[in-house]
Amino acid sequence: MRSNPLPKSYYINSDTIQLSKNLLGKILISNINNDFTSGIIVEIEAYLGVDDRASHAYNNKFTLKTKPMYEEGGISYIYLCYGIHHLFNIVTNIKGIPHAILIRAIEPIKGISIMLKRRKFNILKKELTNGPGKLTQALGITTKMNTISLDSNKIWIEDHNVLINKKDILSSSRIGVDYAGEDAKLPYRFYIKNNKWISK
């Protein structure tokens, strides 16, 4: 079930914006107690560290929570939002530069019956995985997996040669970051045009 995860070097990339776009079409896979689930990444948001008011690491904020962001790229940064939603981020760039990419939505492809059970759904519909808290619940990803390496056998990303045309990659301001002032307007949300699984 686990073939060729993207190498750690893939995530140690100084251009987090370009990496974000490149992640669209890649396959996010989880293996929780031998239950394999996966989906195509169709929507993400980039967060550019100490200079980005929307980032948890803005202004060099370094706490127990943000510590994973300062690690070398290629690990997970998973935190609780509103005490309920487990949000899955990919740490990027070199050690000491706290860039991260939030996975906002996936298009489910394998293990759909398992995802439905986890989400308490009877039928497949876009609400299954069209939001960052929804997709983690569907994939069984929780904060217990915070800092896990993305070449582990629990969570990883593969390239299945799903090619997304550049003209079909759209951008907008990020969602739910009004507190970030002018930075809330930055076009750091990227998604696949006309994909029904995106969050908005």
Backbone as CSV, one residue per row, in Angstrom:
resi,resn,N_x,N_y,N_z,CA_x,CA_y,CA_z,C_x,C_y,C_z
1,MET,0.830,-1.208,0.000,0.000,0.000,0.000,0.862,1.255,0.000
2,ARG,2.051,1.153,0.625,2.969,2.291,0.660,4.019,2.087,-0.414
3,SER,4.048,2.975,-1.400,5.005,2.785,-2.486,6.172,3.753,-2.350
4,ASN,6.075,4.910,-2.965,7.211,5.825,-2.958,6.824,7.180,-2.376
5,PRO,6.986,7.352,-1.075,6.683,8.660,-0.495,7.634,9.720,-1.032
6,LEU,7.164,10.945,-1.144,8.043,12.029,-1.551,9.218,12.099,-0.579
7,PRO,10.433,12.296,-1.063,11.599,12.321,-0.172,11.623,13.578,0.685
8,LYS,12.331,13.503,1.777,12.449,14.639,2.677,12.976,15.874,1.951
9,SER,13.869,15.666,1.014,14.453,16.781,0.273,13.397,17.596,-0.480
10,TYR,12.284,16.959,-0.836,11.204,17.644,-1.547,10.663,18.812,-0.721
11,TYR,10.595,18.623,0.587,9.991,19.618,1.472,10.981,20.705,1.915
12,ILE,12.269,20.417,1.772,13.287,21.399,2.183,13.488,22.356,1.016
13,ASN,12.493,23.173,0.798,12.402,24.036,-0.370,12.189,25.466,0.115
14,SER,13.018,26.381,-0.340,12.921,27.762,0.131,11.736,28.510,-0.472
15,ASP,11.164,27.981,-1.553,10.024,28.627,-2.213,8.733,27.915,-1.801
16,THR,8.202,28.306,-0.661,7.017,27.633,-0.119,5.783,27.876,-0.987
17,ILE,5.730,29.018,-1.657,4.600,29.300,-2.549,4.592,28.319,-3.719
18,GLN,5.728,28.158,-4.369,5.810,27.231,-5.495,5.577,25.800,-5.039
19,LEU,6.107,25.452,-3.879,5.898,24.110,-3.334,4.416,23.866,-3.079
20,SER,3.718,24.877,-2.597,2.278,24.751,-2.351,1.538,24.394,-3.637
21,LYS,1.843,25.111,-4.694,1.189,24.837,-5.979,1.538,23.433,-6.462
22,ASN,2.786,23.043,-6.247,3.250,21.735,-6.708,2.585,20.589,-5.959
23,LEU,2.152,20.849,-4.732,1.499,19.801,-3.933,0.092,19.478,-4.437
24,LEU,-0.522,20.405,-5.161,-1.850,20.129,-5.711,-1.757,18.971,-6.695
25,GLY,-2.602,17.981,-6.509,-2.572,16.781,-7.343,-1.790,15.631,-6.730
26,LYS,-1.003,15.917,-5.694,-0.291,14.848,-4.991,-1.290,14.087,-4.101
27,ILE,-0.899,12.888,-3.675,-1.789,12.008,-2.929,-1.374,11.962,-1.458
28,LEU,-2.264,12.378,-0.577,-2.051,12.304,0.865,-2.619,10.979,1.367
29,ILE,-1.794,10.213,2.079,-2.178,8.862,2.498,-1.965,8.706,3.995
30,SER,-2.905,8.019,4.636,-2.733,7.688,6.052,-2.907,6.186,6.244
31,ASN,-2.180,5.671,7.227,-2.292,4.270,7.615,-2.495,4.243,9.130
32,ILE,-3.737,4.085,9.543,-4.080,4.074,10.959,-4.558,2.669,11.317
33,ASN,-3.744,1.947,12.067,-4.081,0.569,12.455,-4.400,-0.295,11.236
34,ASN,-3.569,-0.125,10.200,-3.714,-0.873,8.945,-4.975,-0.534,8.165
35,ASP,-5.604,0.579,8.499,-6.687,1.122,7.675,-6.082,2.218,6.803
36,PHE,-5.994,1.948,5.497,-5.391,2.890,4.568,-6.461,3.790,3.950
37,THR,-6.232,5.077,4.003,-7.133,6.042,3.369,-6.290,7.059,2.625
38,SER,-6.842,7.600,1.544,-6.053,8.555,0.771,-6.938,9.473,-0.052
39,GLY,-6.339,10.576,-0.485,-7.054,11.516,-1.325,-6.094,12.440,-2.055
40,ILE,-6.586,12.999,-3.151,-5.812,13.963,-3.936,-5.882,15.319,-3.250
41,ILE,-4.739,15.948,-3.054,-4.717,17.290,-2.462,-5.251,18.279,-3.483
42,VAL,-6.338,18.979,-3.142,-6.981,19.901,-4.089,-6.995,21.346,-3.598
43,GLU,-6.613,21.566,-2.343,-6.628,22.929,-1.800,-5.642,23.037,-0.647
44,ILE,-4.848,24.082,-0.661,-3.862,24.285,0.407,-3.752,25.777,0.732
45,GLU,-3.073,26.079,1.823,-2.720,27.459,2.159,-1.269,27.507,2.617
46,ALA,-0.546,28.535,2.181,0.848,28.709,2.571,0.960,29.718,3.703
47,TYR,1.863,29.447,4.635,2.133,30.345,5.760,3.635,30.562,5.847
48,LEU,4.020,31.847,5.752,5.432,32.169,5.553,6.117,32.729,6.792
49,GLY,5.895,32.078,7.900,6.736,32.271,9.076,6.765,33.640,9.709
50,VAL,7.950,34.088,10.047,8.127,35.236,10.950,7.632,36.544,10.367
51,ASP,7.522,36.644,9.030,7.067,37.882,8.403,5.591,37.857,8.027
52,ASP,4.927,36.763,8.317,3.533,36.555,7.910,2.633,36.637,9.144
53,ARG,1.831,37.692,9.222,0.994,37.904,10.408,-0.035,36.794,10.620
54,ALA,-0.299,36.021,9.587,-1.254,34.911,9.724,-0.594,33.644,10.247
55,SER,0.721,33.637,10.313,1.456,32.452,10.749,1.560,32.392,12.267
56,HIS,1.522,31.191,12.805,1.726,30.998,14.241,3.121,31.424,14.678
57,ALA,4.044,31.473,13.726,5.428,31.824,14.041,5.737,33.298,13.754
58,TYR,4.698,34.091,13.500,4.922,35.514,13.177,5.743,36.205,14.268
59,ASN,6.649,37.046,13.827,7.490,37.834,14.736,8.356,36.937,15.618
60,ASN,8.803,35.818,15.008,9.691,34.863,15.696,9.066,34.228,16.934
61,LYS,7.759,34.063,16.933,7.108,33.425,18.078,7.561,31.976,18.169
62,PHE,8.166,31.634,19.287,8.674,30.279,19.493,8.126,29.757,20.813
63,THR,7.220,28.798,20.728,6.599,28.200,21.907,6.606,26.684,21.730
64,LEU,6.127,25.990,22.735,6.018,24.536,22.622,5.144,24.180,21.426
65,LYS,4.104,24.988,21.186,3.196,24.729,20.062,3.891,24.954,18.723
66,THR,4.615,26.079,18.590,5.187,26.430,17.286,6.546,25.776,17.023
67,LYS,7.114,25.144,18.018,8.450,24.550,17.874,8.597,23.675,16.628
68,PRO,7.600,22.828,16.294,7.758,21.986,15.099,7.973,22.784,13.816
69,MET,7.434,24.002,13.753,7.569,24.809,12.547,9.021,25.204,12.282
70,TYR,9.822,25.232,13.325,11.217,25.630,13.196,12.140,24.461,12.852
71,GLU,11.555,23.265,12.776,12.350,22.093,12.418,12.571,22.042,10.907
72,GLU,13.433,21.155,10.480,13.674,20.976,9.048,12.413,20.471,8.370
73,GLY,12.175,20.924,7.150,10.981,20.524,6.412,10.822,19.022,6.274
74,GLY,9.564,18.588,6.127,9.306,17.169,5.939,8.675,16.484,7.127
75,ILE,8.201,17.291,8.093,7.452,16.722,9.218,6.068,17.380,9.270
76,SER,5.200,16.806,10.085,3.856,17.359,10.244,3.825,18.389,11.376
77,TYR,2.949,19.369,11.213,2.616,20.317,12.278,1.101,20.239,12.414
78,ILE,0.654,19.580,13.471,-0.789,19.344,13.658,-1.214,19.990,14.965
79,TYR,-2.217,20.827,14.890,-2.691,21.522,16.096,-4.214,21.510,16.149
80,LEU,-4.737,21.772,17.321,-6.183,21.827,17.514,-6.691,23.233,17.256
81,CYS,-7.738,23.339,16.470,-8.404,24.616,16.203,-9.745,24.613,16.929
82,TYR,-9.991,25.660,17.719,-11.211,25.760,18.532,-11.371,24.575,19.477
83,GLY,-10.266,23.880,19.764,-10.319,22.751,20.671,-11.010,21.527,20.102
84,ILE,-11.296,21.561,18.791,-12.078,20.485,18.164,-11.385,19.893,16.942
85,HIS,-10.986,20.777,16.027,-10.507,20.339,14.715,-8.991,20.148,14.715
86,HIS,-8.555,18.992,14.254,-7.130,18.706,14.124,-6.694,19.174,12.734
87,LEU,-5.844,20.189,12.660,-5.444,20.738,11.367,-4.036,20.268,11.008
88,PHE,-3.918,19.720,9.810,-2.681,19.095,9.345,-1.899,20.033,8.438
89,ASN,-0.683,20.356,8.874,0.219,21.211,8.114,1.507,20.461,7.803
90,ILE,2.120,20.840,6.706,3.423,20.309,6.313,4.469,21.373,6.606
91,VAL,5.475,21.019,7.384,6.584,21.939,7.638,7.510,21.920,6.432
92,THR,7.899,23.119,5.965,8.760,23.219,4.790,10.004,24.040,5.124
93,ASN,10.872,24.151,4.131,12.079,24.976,4.217,13.132,24.350,5.141
94,ILE,14.234,25.053,5.329,15.328,24.548,6.147,15.047,24.776,7.626
95,LYS,15.786,24.099,8.469,15.642,24.247,9.914,15.842,25.721,10.307
96,GLY,14.954,26.223,11.141,15.057,27.600,11.611,14.187,28.582,10.858
97,ILE,13.661,28.184,9.692,12.737,29.036,8.942,11.355,28.395,9.020
98,PRO,10.431,28.969,9.828,9.173,28.294,10.153,8.065,28.463,9.114
99,HIS,8.289,27.923,7.930,7.255,27.934,6.901,6.421,26.659,7.005
100,ALA,5.162,26.763,6.613,4.273,25.593,6.677,3.166,25.720,5.638
101,ILE,2.623,24.583,5.272,1.525,24.524,4.307,0.371,23.752,4.931
102,LEU,-0.779,24.406,5.027,-1.984,23.769,5.559,-2.705,23.036,4.434
103,ILE,-3.028,21.767,4.650,-3.848,21.024,3.688,-5.308,21.325,4.017
104,ARG,-6.001,21.971,3.089,-7.372,22.418,3.347,-8.441,21.455,2.832
105,ALA,-8.152,20.723,1.765,-9.171,19.813,1.222,-8.517,18.746,0.364
106,ILE,-9.136,17.570,0.349,-8.692,16.486,-0.518,-9.894,15.884,-1.243
107,GLU,-9.615,15.259,-2.363,-10.631,14.488,-3.094,-10.403,13.021,-2.769
108,PRO,-11.297,12.381,-2.027,-11.055,11.011,-1.570,-10.930,10.027,-2.729
109,ILE,-9.982,9.101,-2.597,-9.822,8.105,-3.658,-9.791,6.672,-3.137
110,LYS,-9.205,6.425,-1.972,-9.159,5.053,-1.453,-9.536,5.037,0.024
111,GLY,-10.130,3.915,0.446,-10.562,3.795,1.832,-11.776,4.639,2.139
112,ILE,-12.608,4.864,1.139,-13.750,5.766,1.317,-14.733,5.231,2.357
113,SER,-14.921,3.934,2.412,-15.851,3.377,3.407,-15.347,3.656,4.826
114,ILE,-14.039,3.634,5.008,-13.448,3.943,6.313,-13.649,5.422,6.642
115,MET,-13.450,6.274,5.642,-13.659,7.707,5.846,-15.109,8.005,6.230
116,LEU,-16.041,7.359,5.550,-17.460,7.566,5.845,-17.767,7.181,7.289
117,LYS,-17.211,6.074,7.722,-17.441,5.611,9.096,-16.881,6.606,10.105
118,ARG,-15.664,7.085,9.850,-15.049,8.043,10.776,-15.824,9.350,10.852
119,ARG,-16.415,9.742,9.724,-17.159,11.000,9.671,-18.647,10.804,9.988
120,LYS,-19.030,9.537,10.226,-20.432,9.209,10.521,-21.361,9.633,9.376
121,PHE,-20.903,9.362,8.153,-21.680,9.642,6.950,-22.221,8.331,6.390
122,ASN,-23.392,8.413,5.778,-23.971,7.243,5.124,-23.671,7.207,3.636
123,ILE,-23.479,8.378,3.043,-23.224,8.456,1.612,-22.027,9.379,1.349
124,LEU,-21.431,9.189,0.182,-20.293,10.010,-0.204,-20.784,11.367,-0.707
125,LYS,-20.302,12.422,-0.087,-20.624,13.788,-0.526,-19.425,14.679,-0.232
126,LYS,-19.423,15.868,-0.837,-18.226,16.715,-0.775,-17.866,17.124,0.645
127,GLU,-18.861,17.166,1.532,-18.592,17.550,2.919,-17.716,16.544,3.663
128,LEU,-17.463,15.417,3.039,-16.630,14.389,3.684,-15.223,14.920,3.958
129,THR,-14.665,15.642,2.978,-13.261,16.062,3.112,-13.004,17.478,2.605
130,ASN,-14.049,18.321,2.519,-13.858,19.647,1.926,-13.569,20.726,2.978
131,GLY,-12.694,20.403,3.880,-12.258,21.356,4.895,-11.126,20.739,5.696
132,PRO,-10.272,21.556,6.288,-9.079,21.019,6.963,-9.370,20.133,8.162
133,GLY,-10.433,20.440,8.922,-10.803,19.592,10.048,-11.539,18.341,9.606
134,LYS,-12.249,18.441,8.485,-12.994,17.299,7.956,-12.047,16.240,7.395
135,LEU,-11.047,16.691,6.651,-10.162,15.710,6.017,-9.307,14.969,7.040
136,THR,-8.905,15.650,8.112,-8.121,14.943,9.128,-8.962,13.903,9.847
137,GLN,-10.214,14.240,10.115,-11.100,13.253,10.738,-11.295,12.059,9.814
138,ALA,-11.493,12.321,8.533,-11.694,11.243,7.559,-10.459,10.348,7.437
139,LEU,-9.275,10.969,7.519,-8.034,10.210,7.382,-7.521,9.655,8.710
140,GLY,-8.169,10.018,9.807,-7.741,9.528,11.116,-6.512,10.235,11.657
141,ILE,-6.243,11.440,11.162,-5.068,12.206,11.586,-5.411,13.050,12.802
142,THR,-4.611,12.941,13.855,-4.838,13.710,15.074,-3.528,14.348,15.543
143,THR,-3.628,15.159,16.577,-2.443,15.819,17.136,-1.432,14.820,17.700
144,LYS,-1.855,13.585,17.921,-0.900,12.558,18.377,0.190,12.331,17.337
145,MET,-0.080,12.737,16.100,0.883,12.564,15.012,1.667,13.841,14.736
146,ASN,1.542,14.819,15.603,2.311,16.048,15.456,3.804,15.730,15.430
147,THR,4.526,16.334,14.527,5.975,16.211,14.305,6.378,14.899,13.623
148,ILE,5.425,14.068,13.232,5.775,12.809,12.576,6.410,13.099,11.218
149,SER,7.393,12.306,10.860,8.045,12.461,9.560,7.091,12.055,8.445
150,LEU,7.126,12.805,7.350,6.237,12.508,6.237,6.784,11.427,5.313
151,ASP,7.840,10.743,5.751,8.210,9.501,5.074,8.030,8.322,6.032
152,SER,7.147,8.539,7.028,6.821,7.473,7.975,5.821,6.515,7.339
153,ASN,5.431,5.498,8.084,4.416,4.581,7.573,3.032,4.914,8.126
154,LYS,2.875,6.125,8.685,1.583,6.578,9.220,0.930,7.621,8.318
155,ILE,1.711,8.637,7.950,1.238,9.680,7.042,2.340,9.952,6.027
156,TRP,1.980,10.000,4.750,2.951,10.339,3.732,2.234,10.850,2.481
157,ILE,3.022,11.394,1.569,2.486,11.945,0.326,3.229,11.306,-0.836
158,GLU,2.466,10.925,-1.859,3.042,10.311,-3.055,2.681,11.112,-4.297
159,ASP,3.510,10.970,-5.313,3.260,11.573,-6.615,2.782,10.479,-7.561
160,HIS,1.509,10.550,-7.937,0.939,9.562,-8.859,0.786,10.134,-10.257
161,ASN,1.580,11.164,-10.545,1.574,11.794,-11.872,0.210,12.358,-12.257
162,VAL,-0.493,12.893,-11.263,-1.716,13.648,-11.539,-1.268,15.053,-11.921
163,LEU,-1.361,15.390,-13.192,-0.837,16.655,-13.686,-1.927,17.727,-13.674
164,ILE,-1.642,18.829,-13.011,-2.584,19.945,-12.942,-2.055,21.068,-13.824
165,ASN,-2.833,21.463,-14.818,-2.432,22.556,-15.700,-2.310,23.846,-14.903
166,LYS,-1.278,24.619,-15.179,-1.047,25.869,-14.445,-2.267,26.776,-14.465
167,LYS,-2.982,26.802,-15.576,-4.152,27.680,-15.676,-5.307,27.203,-14.791
168,ASP,-5.213,25.969,-14.322,-6.256,25.423,-13.443,-5.900,25.535,-11.965
169,ILE,-4.774,26.172,-11.668,-4.412,26.450,-10.280,-4.785,27.889,-9.971
170,LEU,-5.786,28.055,-9.134,-6.280,29.383,-8.786,-5.786,29.775,-7.396
171,SER,-5.816,31.068,-7.128,-5.384,31.551,-5.816,-6.395,32.538,-5.261
172,SER,-6.373,32.692,-3.952,-7.224,33.668,-3.276,-6.588,33.995,-1.939
173,SER,-7.212,34.890,-1.208,-6.764,35.126,0.162,-7.104,33.896,1.004
174,ARG,-6.383,33.749,2.098,-6.611,32.606,2.978,-7.891,32.775,3.774
175,ILE,-8.385,31.679,4.298,-9.687,31.664,4.982,-9.500,31.730,6.492
176,GLY,-10.267,32.594,7.143,-10.278,32.639,8.604,-9.076,33.286,9.239
177,VAL,-8.409,34.205,8.509,-7.225,34.859,9.071,-7.395,36.385,9.117
178,ASP,-8.603,36.825,9.374,-8.876,38.260,9.414,-8.000,38.998,10.422
179,TYR,-7.574,38.291,11.462,-6.725,38.885,12.497,-5.372,39.333,11.944
180,ALA,-5.022,38.895,10.745,-3.683,39.146,10.195,-3.551,40.499,9.503
181,GLY,-4.562,41.335,9.584,-4.476,42.661,8.992,-4.263,42.603,7.493
182,GLU,-3.296,43.378,6.999,-3.021,43.403,5.560,-2.614,42.036,5.026
183,ASP,-1.957,41.246,5.859,-1.506,39.926,5.409,-2.675,38.969,5.155
184,ALA,-3.845,39.299,5.698,-5.027,38.470,5.438,-5.410,38.507,3.959
185,LYS,-4.965,39.522,3.247,-5.314,39.682,1.838,-4.338,38.975,0.895
186,LEU,-3.244,38.466,1.441,-2.246,37.824,0.586,-2.839,36.614,-0.137
187,PRO,-2.558,36.435,-1.414,-3.157,35.343,-2.199,-2.417,34.025,-2.006
188,TYR,-2.425,33.530,-0.771,-1.646,32.345,-0.435,-2.501,31.086,-0.294
189,ARG,-3.729,31.137,-0.740,-4.566,29.937,-0.815,-4.580,29.499,-2.275
190,PHE,-4.275,28.223,-2.506,-4.227,27.701,-3.866,-5.142,26.480,-3.972
191,TYR,-5.855,26.397,-5.088,-6.806,25.296,-5.245,-7.012,24.986,-6.719
192,ILE,-7.566,23.807,-6.969,-7.777,23.348,-8.335,-9.131,23.852,-8.842
193,LYS,-9.093,24.527,-9.951,-10.289,25.115,-10.561,-11.380,24.070,-10.799
194,ASN,-12.590,24.424,-10.401,-13.795,23.601,-10.633,-13.778,22.256,-9.916
195,ASN,-12.891,22.076,-8.966,-12.915,20.825,-8.191,-13.983,20.936,-7.107
196,LYS,-14.880,19.981,-7.070,-16.027,20.086,-6.168,-15.664,19.838,-4.709
197,TRP,-14.436,19.373,-4.467,-14.050,19.015,-3.099,-13.399,20.158,-2.333
198,ILE,-13.198,21.313,-2.988,-12.589,22.427,-2.260,-13.548,22.961,-1.205
199,SER,-12.994,23.696,-0.239,-13.789,24.066,0.936,-14.792,25.171,0.662
200,LYS,-14.508,26.032,-0.308,-15.478,27.108,-0.620,-15.507,27.329,-2.110
